[in-house]
């Protein structure tokens, strides 16, 4: 990629508030430091036109809210809503995907922590 392509991409990410840019001087030169924002992993916090690309894939059994993929995570036993802590009920075709993700998380947990 060219420098201008990367610059345009960073500008777009900042525009949609996916990153924050902190500018500072060091050794007489201007530098940038980039910070990922919560919207990168919690799609309920997406701004503007990006929201149109989210898809509702599940419902929370505790609060009844329809959720897109960024609004819940994999807990020790099942998927959990970030907002209220309720368990997730996947819609149709997402059931298989979620089963796979939960199984992978359990394998990773067992590999990492063993019989502690």
C-alpha positions as CSV (number, residue, x, y, z in Angstrom):
1,X,0.0,0.0,0.0
2,X,1.1,3.5,-0.5
3,X,1.4,6.1,2.3
4,X,-1.6,8.0,1.0
5,X,-3.8,4.8,1.0
6,X,-2.9,4.1,4.6
7,X,-3.5,7.7,5.5
8,X,-7.0,7.6,3.9
9,X,-7.8,4.4,5.7
10,X,-6.8,5.8,9.1
11,X,-8.8,9.0,8.4
12,X,-11.9,6.9,7.7
13,X,-11.4,4.8,10.8
14,X,-11.1,8.0,12.9
15,X,-14.2,9.5,11.2
16,X,-16.3,6.5,12.2
17,X,-14.8,6.6,15.7
18,X,-13.2,3.2,15.5
19,X,-9.9,4.7,16.4
20,X,-8.8,7.8,18.3
21,X,-5.6,9.5,17.2
22,X,-3.3,11.1,19.8
23,X,-0.7,13.4,18.4
24,X,2.5,14.2,20.2
25,X,6.0,15.6,19.6
26,X,9.1,13.5,20.3
27,X,12.6,14.5,19.3
28,X,11.2,17.5,17.4
29,X,9.0,15.3,15.2
30,X,5.2,14.9,15.2
31,X,4.1,11.4,15.9
32,X,0.7,9.6,16.1
33,X,-0.5,7.0,18.5
34,X,-3.7,5.1,17.6
35,X,-6.2,3.7,20.1
36,X,-8.9,1.2,19.2
37,X,-12.3,2.2,20.5
38,X,-15.0,0.1,22.0
39,X,-17.0,0.0,18.8
40,X,-14.3,-2.3,17.3
41,X,-15.6,-5.2,19.4
42,X,-19.0,-3.9,20.6
43,X,-21.0,-3.1,17.4
44,X,-23.8,-1.6,19.5
45,X,-21.4,1.4,19.8
46,X,-20.9,1.9,16.0
47,X,-21.6,5.3,14.7
48,X,-23.3,6.6,11.5
49,X,-23.4,4.6,8.3
50,X,-21.5,1.6,9.8
51,X,-24.6,0.5,11.7
52,X,-26.3,-0.6,8.5
53,X,-23.7,-3.4,8.2
54,X,-24.7,-5.1,11.5
55,X,-27.1,-8.1,11.5
56,X,-29.2,-9.2,14.4
57,X,-28.2,-12.8,15.2
58,X,-29.6,-13.6,18.6
59,X,-31.8,-12.5,21.5
60,X,-31.1,-12.1,25.2
61,X,-33.2,-14.4,27.4
62,X,-33.0,-11.9,30.3
63,X,-33.9,-8.5,28.7
64,X,-35.4,-9.6,25.4
65,X,-33.2,-7.4,23.3
66,X,-32.3,-8.5,19.7
67,X,-28.5,-8.5,19.4
68,X,-25.9,-8.3,16.7
69,X,-22.6,-10.2,17.1
70,X,-20.8,-7.4,18.9
71,X,-23.2,-7.2,21.7
72,X,-22.3,-10.4,23.4
73,X,-19.4,-12.6,24.2
74,X,-18.6,-16.2,25.0
75,X,-18.7,-16.9,28.8
76,X,-17.5,-20.1,30.6
77,X,-20.6,-22.0,29.7
78,X,-22.5,-20.1,27.0
79,X,-22.7,-16.8,25.2
80,X,-23.6,-13.8,27.5
81,X,-25.1,-10.4,26.7
82,X,-22.6,-7.6,27.5
83,X,-25.5,-5.3,28.5
84,X,-27.3,-7.3,31.2
85,X,-25.4,-10.6,31.6
86,X,-28.3,-12.7,30.3
87,X,-27.8,-15.8,28.2
88,X,-28.1,-15.7,24.4
89,X,-30.7,-17.4,22.3
90,X,-29.4,-17.6,18.7
91,X,-31.6,-17.0,15.7
92,X,-31.8,-19.9,13.2
93,X,-28.6,-20.4,11.2
94,X,-26.5,-18.7,13.9
95,X,-27.0,-21.6,16.3
96,X,-24.4,-23.7,14.6
97,X,-21.9,-20.9,14.5
98,X,-22.4,-20.1,18.2
99,X,-22.2,-23.8,19.2
100,X,-18.8,-23.9,17.4
101,X,-17.5,-20.7,19.1
102,X,-18.6,-21.9,22.6
103,X,-16.9,-25.3,22.0
104,X,-13.7,-23.6,20.8
105,X,-13.7,-21.4,23.9
106,X,-14.1,-24.4,26.2
107,X,-11.2,-26.2,24.4
108,X,-9.0,-23.1,24.8
109,X,-9.9,-22.7,28.4
110,X,-9.2,-26.4,29.2
111,X,-5.9,-26.2,27.3
112,X,-4.9,-23.0,29.1
113,X,-6.0,-23.8,32.6
114,X,-6.1,-27.6,32.7
115,X,-7.4,-29.2,35.9
116,X,-6.9,-26.2,38.2
